[in-house]
């Protein structure tokens, strides 16, 4: 586990709609737990506090100055998905 910086970005979870506001990044070589502007970064990410969906933004357009410069990846946490009962299959 290492240090990270916080990212000044908020959004609703694409899975459950809960507000996500604790985005983090390890873009800088010496993170200092500062709050950074997402447009200055290459990558930032967070887990939804409610459903544990992983949300990650990765920059794809180097000079764009909006969140549109990023691709969003969403992945649900396998541990939180409902388990199917094999007896009912």
C-alpha atoms as an extended CHARMM CRD file, in Angstrom:
* protein
*
        89  EXT
         1         1  UNK       CA              0.0000000000        0.0000000000        0.0000000000  PROA      1               0.0000000000
         2         2  UNK       CA              1.4670000000        3.3250000000       -0.9800000000  PROA      2               0.0000000000
         3         3  UNK       CA              0.7740000000        7.0060000000       -0.8450000000  PROA      3               0.0000000000
         4         4  UNK       CA             -1.5520000000        8.6730000000       -3.2880000000  PROA      4               0.0000000000
         5         5  UNK       CA             -3.0550000000       12.0600000000       -4.0860000000  PROA      5               0.0000000000
         6         6  UNK       CA             -6.7580000000       12.8500000000       -4.0220000000  PROA      6               0.0000000000
         7         7  UNK       CA             -8.5010000000       14.0320000000       -7.1810000000  PROA      7               0.0000000000
         8         8  UNK       CA            -11.0560000000       16.8440000000       -7.2420000000  PROA      8               0.0000000000
         9         9  UNK       CA            -13.7350000000       14.9140000000       -9.1720000000  PROA      9               0.0000000000
        10        10  UNK       CA            -17.2540000000       13.8010000000       -8.2470000000  PROA      10              0.0000000000
        11        11  UNK       CA            -19.7860000000       11.7040000000      -10.1150000000  PROA      11              0.0000000000
        12        12  UNK       CA            -22.6840000000        9.3380000000       -9.6330000000  PROA      12              0.0000000000
        13        13  UNK       CA            -21.8080000000        5.6490000000       -9.7390000000  PROA      13              0.0000000000
        14        14  UNK       CA            -22.7940000000        4.2430000000      -13.1520000000  PROA      14              0.0000000000
        15        15  UNK       CA            -24.0510000000        1.0690000000      -11.4160000000  PROA      15              0.0000000000
        16        16  UNK       CA            -26.0680000000        2.2480000000       -8.3970000000  PROA      16              0.0000000000
        17        17  UNK       CA            -26.1810000000        6.0750000000       -8.5760000000  PROA      17              0.0000000000
        18        18  UNK       CA            -24.3590000000        6.7070000000       -5.2670000000  PROA      18              0.0000000000
        19        19  UNK       CA            -22.1570000000        9.8140000000       -5.2160000000  PROA      19              0.0000000000
        20        20  UNK       CA            -18.4520000000        8.9470000000       -5.6550000000  PROA      20              0.0000000000
        21        21  UNK       CA            -16.1200000000       11.6660000000       -4.4100000000  PROA      21              0.0000000000
        22        22  UNK       CA            -12.9410000000        9.9660000000       -3.1630000000  PROA      22              0.0000000000
        23        23  UNK       CA            -11.0000000000        9.6070000000       -6.3980000000  PROA      23              0.0000000000
        24        24  UNK       CA             -7.2730000000        8.9320000000       -6.1030000000  PROA      24              0.0000000000
        25        25  UNK       CA             -4.1940000000        8.9260000000       -8.3370000000  PROA      25              0.0000000000
        26        26  UNK       CA             -0.5950000000        7.7470000000       -8.2030000000  PROA      26              0.0000000000
        27        27  UNK       CA              0.4510000000        9.7790000000      -11.2540000000  PROA      27              0.0000000000
        28        28  UNK       CA              3.0640000000       11.8010000000       -9.4040000000  PROA      28              0.0000000000
        29        29  UNK       CA              6.3610000000       10.1530000000       -8.3820000000  PROA      29              0.0000000000
        30        30  UNK       CA              6.0650000000       11.4620000000       -4.7960000000  PROA      30              0.0000000000
        31        31  UNK       CA              2.3820000000       11.6610000000       -3.8100000000  PROA      31              0.0000000000
        32        32  UNK       CA              1.6600000000       14.0430000000       -0.9460000000  PROA      32              0.0000000000
        33        33  UNK       CA             -2.0530000000       13.4460000000       -0.2210000000  PROA      33              0.0000000000
        34        34  UNK       CA             -2.9370000000       16.6810000000       -2.0160000000  PROA      34              0.0000000000
        35        35  UNK       CA             -6.1720000000       17.3250000000       -3.9400000000  PROA      35              0.0000000000
        36        36  UNK       CA             -5.3400000000       17.5970000000       -7.6580000000  PROA      36              0.0000000000
        37        37  UNK       CA             -7.2130000000       18.7990000000      -10.7340000000  PROA      37              0.0000000000
        38        38  UNK       CA             -8.1640000000       15.7690000000      -12.8830000000  PROA      38              0.0000000000
        39        39  UNK       CA             -7.2320000000       17.6420000000      -16.0810000000  PROA      39              0.0000000000
        40        40  UNK       CA             -3.5940000000       17.6410000000      -14.9230000000  PROA      40              0.0000000000
        41        41  UNK       CA             -3.4940000000       13.8350000000      -14.6560000000  PROA      41              0.0000000000
        42        42  UNK       CA             -3.1740000000       10.7560000000      -16.8420000000  PROA      42              0.0000000000
        43        43  UNK       CA             -5.1640000000        8.3740000000      -14.6370000000  PROA      43              0.0000000000
        44        44  UNK       CA             -7.4400000000        8.4500000000      -11.5820000000  PROA      44              0.0000000000
        45        45  UNK       CA             -9.8310000000        5.9780000000       -9.9790000000  PROA      45              0.0000000000
        46        46  UNK       CA            -12.2020000000        5.1460000000       -7.1120000000  PROA      46              0.0000000000
        47        47  UNK       CA            -14.4710000000        2.4540000000       -5.7020000000  PROA      47              0.0000000000
        48        48  UNK       CA            -18.1540000000        3.2390000000       -5.2010000000  PROA      48              0.0000000000
        49        49  UNK       CA            -18.6850000000        3.2540000000       -1.4080000000  PROA      49              0.0000000000
        50        50  UNK       CA            -22.0470000000        1.4990000000       -1.7980000000  PROA      50              0.0000000000
        51        51  UNK       CA            -21.7140000000       -1.2370000000       -4.4620000000  PROA      51              0.0000000000
        52        52  UNK       CA            -17.8960000000       -1.3840000000       -4.7740000000  PROA      52              0.0000000000
        53        53  UNK       CA            -17.9370000000       -0.7180000000       -8.5250000000  PROA      53              0.0000000000
        54        54  UNK       CA            -14.4640000000        0.3050000000       -9.7070000000  PROA      54              0.0000000000
        55        55  UNK       CA            -14.4680000000        3.4970000000      -11.7950000000  PROA      55              0.0000000000
        56        56  UNK       CA            -11.2580000000        4.5130000000      -13.5560000000  PROA      56              0.0000000000
        57        57  UNK       CA            -10.4820000000        7.4050000000      -15.9000000000  PROA      57              0.0000000000
        58        58  UNK       CA             -7.5350000000        7.1710000000      -18.3160000000  PROA      58              0.0000000000
        59        59  UNK       CA             -6.4870000000       10.1150000000      -20.4910000000  PROA      59              0.0000000000
        60        60  UNK       CA             -6.5720000000        9.4000000000      -24.2220000000  PROA      60              0.0000000000
        61        61  UNK       CA             -6.3260000000       12.9410000000      -25.6530000000  PROA      61              0.0000000000
        62        62  UNK       CA             -3.1740000000       14.6460000000      -24.3630000000  PROA      62              0.0000000000
        63        63  UNK       CA             -4.0640000000       18.3020000000      -24.9010000000  PROA      63              0.0000000000
        64        64  UNK       CA             -7.8360000000       18.3620000000      -24.3280000000  PROA      64              0.0000000000
        65        65  UNK       CA             -9.0310000000       20.4310000000      -21.3800000000  PROA      65              0.0000000000
        66        66  UNK       CA            -12.2140000000       18.6070000000      -20.4050000000  PROA      66              0.0000000000
        67        67  UNK       CA            -13.2170000000       15.2940000000      -18.8820000000  PROA      67              0.0000000000
        68        68  UNK       CA            -13.9310000000       14.2060000000      -22.4790000000  PROA      68              0.0000000000
        69        69  UNK       CA            -10.1650000000       13.6950000000      -22.7830000000  PROA      69              0.0000000000
        70        70  UNK       CA            -10.5640000000       10.5340000000      -20.6700000000  PROA      70              0.0000000000
        71        71  UNK       CA            -11.9770000000        7.0670000000      -21.2250000000  PROA      71              0.0000000000
        72        72  UNK       CA            -13.9990000000        5.7550000000      -18.2770000000  PROA      72              0.0000000000
        73        73  UNK       CA            -13.6670000000        2.0840000000      -17.3190000000  PROA      73              0.0000000000
        74        74  UNK       CA            -16.2540000000        0.5290000000      -15.0000000000  PROA      74              0.0000000000
        75        75  UNK       CA            -15.8380000000       -2.8640000000      -13.3210000000  PROA      75              0.0000000000
        76        76  UNK       CA            -18.0200000000       -4.4120000000      -10.6340000000  PROA      76              0.0000000000
        77        77  UNK       CA            -16.2910000000       -5.9890000000       -7.6470000000  PROA      77              0.0000000000
        78        78  UNK       CA            -16.7080000000       -9.7610000000       -8.0280000000  PROA      78              0.0000000000
        79        79  UNK       CA            -16.9540000000      -10.2230000000       -4.2520000000  PROA      79              0.0000000000
        80        80  UNK       CA            -20.1270000000       -8.0830000000       -4.0810000000  PROA      80              0.0000000000
        81        81  UNK       CA            -22.0050000000       -9.7630000000       -6.9450000000  PROA      81              0.0000000000
        82        82  UNK       CA            -24.8740000000      -12.0560000000       -5.9380000000  PROA      82              0.0000000000
        83        83  UNK       CA            -23.9570000000      -15.7300000000       -5.8540000000  PROA      83              0.0000000000
        84        84  UNK       CA            -26.2090000000      -18.0740000000       -7.8040000000  PROA      84              0.0000000000
        85        85  UNK       CA            -27.5940000000      -21.0230000000       -5.8750000000  PROA      85              0.0000000000
        86        86  UNK       CA            -26.4620000000      -24.1660000000       -7.7790000000  PROA      86              0.0000000000
        87        87  UNK       CA            -29.5340000000      -26.0860000000       -6.4750000000  PROA      87              0.0000000000
        88        88  UNK       CA            -31.8420000000      -23.7280000000       -8.3790000000  PROA      88              0.0000000000
        89        89  UNK       CA            -30.1110000000      -24.1200000000      -11.7370000000  PROA      89              0.0000000000
